[in-house]
Amino acid sequence: MDVGLFDFDLPEDRIALRPASPRDAARLLVVRPDASEPFEDCGIRDLVSLLQPGDALVLNDTRVIPSRLYGRRRRGESVARIEIMLHKREGADRWRAFARPAKKLALGETVTFGDATEGVACELGRLQAEVIAKEEGGEVELRFAVAGAYLDDAIARLGELPLPPYIAGKRPTDQADASDYQTMHARADGAVAAPTAGLHFTPELVAALEACGVSRHFVTLHVGAGTFLPVKADDTDAHRMHAEWGTVSPETAAGLNAVRARGGRIVAVGTTSLRLLESATGEDGVIMPFSGDTAIFITPGYRFRAVDLLLTNFHLPRSTLFMLVSAFCGLDLIKRAYAHAIAGGYRFYSYGDGSLLHRSSR
């Protein structure tokens, strides 16, 4: 499909730079493709009445790590500053990353992070990595001098929380982001971007939903930095998705299949949960345990197998996530929904308001 079909204009003042406080005070646009009045303006707290007893929320329990690193590459007397955004772990000591400027790195060169001294692999505040692969788009693969928990600790010390560029370009990351950019159920370290639909939940909202008979189930998808990348191709067929690692446990798969058997609806909280569930579901609609990489790319024409409703924020124009919600509700309707949200003053992107999308039957 022509990528230009997924474009729209968004005023700069609609981009949220801070989340609603409290989190569940955000607004919620309900979109029902098969209704005569497809749009309803609500709030996140209205999920208690919008969902039904027996429905199941599926949340991503990944936890964001401080994956933006600032380092130096030295060639003799020449020193270049390098910014690294980790996006996918490939082993105990290896990460795929986006480097800027990547042209200043060559295979076999060493990048030094923190206050490292030449010849010192890693001490407190000191870390080194070798460039072992280079690919298009500024992507590199790094092999660090330490591995496992030692590497995790070093990244935690030296890294910076990776706010999306549309926020980071307008203000610096600060202490509030350390909690604002994590969901209340974040558990499994590994994401470099938050599953932002989950940011709306509070203990009070969760308790109210459980009291109404709505269950919670958890999956893990470590969101990669590729989620920030624009689609540069002119046609969707030419776009390459970056793989992300995820897992659906046998217990979660069995629980969700039981929900469907009882007539309940599966409500994916975020596009990350949806993409993982769709990756784990067979043509027969049965959700299977899953562990591994997924690079699923959902565009209009895709037949959804697992998810009935999607709770998600508002997405970037020409992005893979805007293509996904267009597939879920229909391109024409989702464009109308976004126009309604813009005109109505909804706040967009990671720290913005939410939408509750019903899957189109067409």
SEMILUM-914137 format. One line per 2 residues: number of its first residue (from 1); their letters; for each residue x, y, z of C-alpha. Coordinates in steps of 0.5 Angstrom, whole numbers, always signed. Example, Ala and Ser with C-alpha at 12.3 -4.5 7.8 and 13.67 -1.06 7.14 Angstrom:
BEGIN
1 = as = +25/-9/+16 | +27/-2/+14
This chain:
BEGIN
1 = md = +0/+0/+0 | +2/+7/-1
3 = vg = +5/+10/+5 | +2/+17/+4
5 = lf = -5/+14/+5 | -3/+14/+13
7 = df = -1/+21/+13 | -4/+26/+17
9 = dl = -3/+33/+20 | -2/+34/+27
11 = pe = -1/+41/+31 | +5/+41/+35
13 = dr = +1/+43/+41 | -3/+36/+41
15 = ia = +4/+33/+43 | +4/+31/+51
17 = lr = +10/+33/+54 | +8/+30/+61
19 = pa = +3/+25/+63 | -4/+26/+66
21 = sp = -4/+26/+73 | -6/+22/+76
23 = rd = -5/+17/+70 | -12/+15/+70
25 = aa = -15/+22/+69 | -13/+22/+62
27 = rl = -19/+22/+56 | -21/+16/+52
29 = lv = -24/+16/+45 | -28/+10/+44
31 = vr = -29/+8/+37 | -34/+3/+35
33 = pd = -33/+2/+27 | -40/-2/+26
35 = as = -44/+3/+30 | -48/+9/+27
37 = ep = -45/+14/+32 | -38/+11/+32
39 = fe = -34/+16/+37 | -36/+17/+44
41 = dc = -32/+22/+48 | -30/+18/+55
43 = gi = -24/+18/+60 | -20/+12/+62
45 = rd = -24/+11/+69 | -30/+9/+64
47 = lv = -27/+3/+62 | -30/+0/+68
49 = sl = -37/+1/+65 | -34/+0/+58
51 = lq = -32/-7/+59 | -36/-13/+61
53 = pg = -35/-18/+66 | -31/-24/+63
55 = da = -27/-19/+59 | -20/-20/+59
57 = lv = -14/-15/+59 | -8/-17/+56
59 = ln = -2/-13/+59 | +5/-12/+57
61 = dt = +10/-13/+63 | +16/-11/+60
63 = rv = +21/-6/+64 | +24/+0/+60
65 = ip = +32/+0/+61 | +36/+6/+61
67 = sr = +38/+4/+54 | +41/+11/+51
69 = ly = +49/+11/+52 | +54/+16/+50
71 = gr = +61/+14/+48 | +67/+16/+45
73 = rr = +71/+13/+39 | +78/+14/+39
75 = rg = +83/+13/+33 | +90/+16/+35
77 = es = +89/+23/+37 | +82/+23/+34
79 = va = +76/+23/+38 | +69/+22/+36
81 = ri = +63/+23/+40 | +58/+17/+39
83 = ei = +51/+16/+41 | +48/+9/+42
85 = ml = +41/+7/+43 | +40/+0/+45
87 = hk = +34/-4/+41 | +35/-11/+42
89 = re = +39/-16/+46 | +43/-22/+42
91 = ga = +47/-25/+47 | +49/-24/+54
93 = dr = +55/-19/+52 | +52/-17/+45
95 = wr = +46/-12/+43 | +44/-9/+37
97 = af = +44/-2/+37 | +43/+5/+33
99 = ar = +49/+9/+33 | +49/+16/+31
101 = pa = +53/+18/+27 | +54/+11/+25
103 = kk = +59/+13/+19 | +64/+15/+25
105 = la = +65/+7/+27 | +68/+2/+23
107 = lg = +68/-6/+24 | +73/-8/+30
109 = et = +73/-1/+33 | +72/+0/+40
111 = vt = +67/+5/+43 | +68/+7/+51
113 = fg = +63/+9/+55 | +63/+13/+62
115 = da = +70/+15/+65 | +73/+9/+62
117 = te = +81/+9/+61 | +84/+6/+55
119 = gv = +85/-2/+57 | +80/-2/+62
121 = ac = +74/-6/+60 | +69/-4/+66
123 = el = +70/-2/+73 | +65/+3/+76
125 = gr = +63/+8/+71 | +67/+5/+66
127 = lq = +65/+0/+60 | +67/-2/+53
129 = ae = +64/-5/+47 | +67/-7/+40
131 = vi = +63/-6/+34 | +62/-13/+31
133 = ak = +57/-11/+25 | +54/-6/+21
135 = ee = +48/-5/+17 | +44/+0/+14
137 = gg = +40/+6/+17 | +45/+7/+23
139 = ev = +45/+0/+26 | +51/-4/+29
141 = el = +52/-10/+33 | +56/-9/+39
143 = rf = +60/-14/+44 | +61/-11/+50
145 = av = +67/-13/+55 | +63/-16/+60
147 = ag = +57/-20/+60 | +50/-22/+64
149 = ay = +48/-18/+70 | +55/-15/+70
151 = ld = +53/-11/+63 | +46/-10/+66
153 = da = +49/-6/+72 | +54/-2/+68
155 = ia = +48/+0/+63 | +44/+2/+69
157 = rl = +49/+6/+71 | +51/+9/+65
159 = ge = +45/+9/+61 | +40/+15/+60
161 = lp = +32/+13/+60 | +30/+14/+52
163 = lp = +24/+18/+52 | +21/+19/+45
165 = py = +25/+24/+40 | +18/+28/+40
167 = ia = +19/+29/+47 | +26/+29/+48
169 = gk = +27/+34/+43 | +23/+39/+47
171 = rp = +25/+38/+54 | +31/+34/+58
173 = td = +29/+28/+61 | +28/+29/+69
175 = qa = +27/+25/+75 | +20/+25/+74
177 = da = +21/+21/+68 | +24/+15/+72
179 = sd = +17/+13/+74 | +12/+17/+69
181 = yq = +15/+12/+63 | +14/+6/+67
183 = tm = +8/+2/+68 | +5/+0/+74
185 = ha = +6/-7/+73 | +13/-7/+69
187 = ra = +17/-13/+72 | +22/-16/+66
189 = dg = +28/-11/+64 | +29/-11/+57
191 = av = +25/-5/+53 | +28/+1/+50
193 = aa = +21/+4/+50 | +15/+4/+54
195 = pt = +8/+0/+52 | +5/+7/+53
197 = ag = -2/+4/+53 | -1/+1/+60
199 = lh = +2/+8/+63 | -6/+10/+64
201 = ft = -7/+4/+70 | -7/+6/+77
203 = pe = -8/+1/+83 | -15/+4/+84
205 = lv = -17/+3/+77 | -14/-4/+77
207 = aa = -18/-6/+83 | -25/-3/+80
209 = le = -24/-7/+74 | -23/-13/+78
211 = ac = -29/-12/+82 | -33/-12/+76
213 = gv = -30/-19/+73 | -25/-16/+68
215 = sr = -19/-21/+69 | -12/-19/+68
217 = hf = -7/-23/+64 | +1/-21/+62
219 = vt = +5/-22/+57 | +12/-20/+55
221 = lh = +15/-16/+49 | +21/-12/+50
223 = vg = +20/-6/+46 | +25/-4/+41
225 = ag = +28/+3/+39 | +25/+1/+32
227 = tf = +18/+3/+34 | +21/+11/+34
229 = lp = +23/+10/+27 | +19/+13/+21
231 = vk = +17/+9/+15 | +22/+11/+10
233 = ad = +19/+7/+4 | +14/+9/-1
235 = dt = +10/+3/-1 | +9/-2/+6
237 = da = +11/-8/+2 | +18/-5/+2
239 = hr = +19/-3/+10 | +23/-8/+14
241 = mh = +21/-9/+21 | +26/-10/+27
243 = ae = +25/-16/+31 | +23/-16/+38
245 = wg = +23/-21/+43 | +17/-24/+47
247 = tv = +14/-29/+51 | +7/-32/+52
249 = sp = +7/-37/+58 | +3/-43/+57
251 = et = -1/-41/+63 | -3/-34/+60
253 = aa = -5/-38/+53 | -9/-43/+57
255 = gl = -13/-37/+61 | -14/-33/+55
257 = na = -17/-39/+51 | -21/-40/+57
259 = vr = -24/-33/+57 | -26/-34/+49
261 = ar = -29/-41/+50 | -33/-37/+56
263 = gg = -35/-32/+51 | -31/-26/+54
265 = ri = -27/-21/+50 | -20/-21/+49
267 = va = -17/-13/+50 | -10/-12/+48
269 = vg = -7/-6/+52 | -3/-3/+47
271 = tt = +0/-5/+40 | +6/-9/+43
273 = sl = +1/-14/+47 | -3/-14/+40
275 = rl = +2/-16/+36 | +5/-21/+41
277 = le = -2/-25/+41 | -3/-25/+34
279 = sa = +4/-28/+33 | +2/-33/+38
281 = tg = -5/-35/+35 | -6/-40/+30
283 = ed = -11/-40/+24 | -16/-43/+28
285 = gv = -16/-38/+33 | -12/-42/+39
287 = im = -7/-38/+43 | -1/-42/+44
289 = pf = +5/-41/+48 | +10/-37/+45
291 = sg = +18/-35/+46 | +22/-32/+41
293 = dt = +23/-26/+36 | +17/-23/+32
295 = ai = +17/-18/+27 | +10/-18/+25
297 = fi = +8/-12/+21 | +0/-11/+21
299 = tp = -3/-7/+15 | -10/-6/+12
301 = gy = -13/-13/+10 | -10/-17/+16
303 = rf = -15/-22/+19 | -14/-21/+26
305 = ra = -15/-28/+30 | -14/-26/+37
307 = vd = -16/-19/+39 | -23/-16/+40
309 = ll = -21/-9/+43 | -15/-5/+43
311 = lt = -13/+0/+48 | -8/+4/+45
313 = nf = -5/+12/+45 | -5/+16/+39
315 = hl = +0/+14/+34 | +5/+18/+29
317 = pr = +3/+19/+22 | +6/+14/+17
319 = st = +8/+10/+23 | +7/+2/+23
321 = lf = +3/+3/+29 | -2/+8/+25
323 = ml = -2/+3/+20 | -4/-3/+25
325 = vs = -10/+1/+28 | -12/+3/+21
327 = af = -12/-5/+20 | -16/-6/+26
329 = cg = -22/-1/+25 | -21/+1/+18
331 = ld = -17/+7/+15 | -22/+12/+13
333 = li = -26/+11/+20 | -19/+11/+24
335 = kr = -17/+18/+20 | -24/+21/+22
337 = ay = -23/+19/+29 | -16/+22/+29
339 = ah = -19/+28/+26 | -24/+28/+32
341 = ai = -19/+27/+37 | -15/+33/+34
343 = ag = -21/+38/+34 | -23/+36/+41
345 = gy = -16/+37/+44 | -14/+30/+46
347 = rf = -7/+29/+47 | -2/+25/+43
349 = ys = +3/+20/+43 | +7/+17/+49
351 = yg = +4/+21/+55 | -2/+23/+51
353 = dg = -9/+20/+52 | -12/+14/+50
355 = sl = -17/+10/+45 | -21/+4/+46
357 = lh = -22/+1/+39 | -27/-4/+37
359 = rs = -25/-9/+32 | -28/-8/+25
361 = sr = -33/-14/+23 | -31/-12/+15
